[in-house]
Amino acid sequence: MTIAIVILMLLGYVLICTEHITHINKATVALFCGVCGWVMYVCVGPYYIETLHGNVFHDFLVGQEYNYSIQAVNEFLREKVFARHIAQLTSIVMYLLATMAIVEVLESNGCFDFVVKLCRSRSTWVTVWMLALCSFLLSANLDNLTSSVVMLMVMNRLVVNHRQRMLLGAIIVIATNCGGCFTVIGDVTSLLVWTRGAVTPTNYSAAIILPALVATAIPTFLIGRKLPDHLDLKRSGVLFRGDDRDIKLWQQLLMFSFGMGGLWFVPTFYRLTDLPPFLGALCVLGVLWVMNEIINRKRILSDQPLTTRTNRSLQYEVIQMIMFFLGIGLSVDILIEVGAMKSVADWCNDYIHNIYILSLVLGAVSAVMDNIALVISGISIYPVVESDAVGMTEYMQSFVQNGQYWHLITLSGCVGGCLLPIGNTAGYALMKAEDVSIWWYFRHITVKVLLGWFCALGIYFLVDSFLR
């Protein structure tokens, strides 16, 4: 059964890699593989429990005063195996849903309108660097897909020329991926590393911020050189008197500050309360929602219906990404339970035994396969090693809390995923929004991203060597 499960997951990974060819939604493939894998696991549950959880199962029978039976096995699978994995996955799903709702409240208050004004300039370099900076900082608080879609909408409200939008869109994709990986709340993968106890927020951001900035700045500069001195900008729209979109600047800034500032408070909330991060995000959402009701009370109670500003396509794309993450998480968890991930870890220890090579391989594969799937798999290969473990070697020190391995796989996964647009969710958003082809992206963007990635790894190596 283990071989059958592994073959199913490999076929699923192949379909995910070839979504642009088969046009089969990768979220549906991931969910199908995850659910089928657990069904197959349950069919031979007693075998896996006896071989992998023998002692724990025995203690469970004694503690619950169960006799060995199919009912006891199913109860153990629900309470001690499946519930543990699903609780971790659903906590991240709840966090993503909370941040999506926060973005909806911010968008309804025009909080991203001043970003358009901030990026508007006849000077190409001002627009290029402001788009990159805003994408980087926004993605540090929100997930990559949400940030990229918001910034692509900002870019579309600024630039007329299609080729210029393609190049600027590539900059946004790179900046959102790099910005997302330098905080524990900025990307699904870094959030997962944090919630599994592999890193702490302050140490993680301090180790990643310089490499992430380098991986953003180098491609941005090289792509910016391909643009003309002056961009073809759209004329700014003039709002008529009484337009319900005429939201005051102070309201936009106030709501934006509370929304983004509240998300920055989530790691502190987690440290103070030891409660899941999604509760902190829900707390921020609650405060923001109350403020929205108070500030917009006159508009809500007026005779005129309040026009919604929410982009429904953004909601659809984010929900798809959430379903994809849930399916991949279930698939990887089942590979852990059947012992496949331990076999991969043993092979890597025997034949590679170098975390930099592992990160390079993972980043390279992320170019053709979604980086979320790759990084989640990379995180699940190794457990977090106790820092005071007996017989600790220099190689094993890379897997302790805040070890190099956790930094490198998130950095390489996010940056390596930008080598091709099919390697990350933001790249898919760019392909749909601006009709960017894989071949065009490869010819104009891939080498620049590769140079930035290698420089970022070099910076990480130098900083880590200096700090140690």
Summary of the structure (lengths in Angstrom):
residues: 468
radius of gyration: 23.3
end to end distance: 45.3
largest distance: 77.6
contacts: 1623
relative contact order: 0.14
helix: 76%
strand: 1%
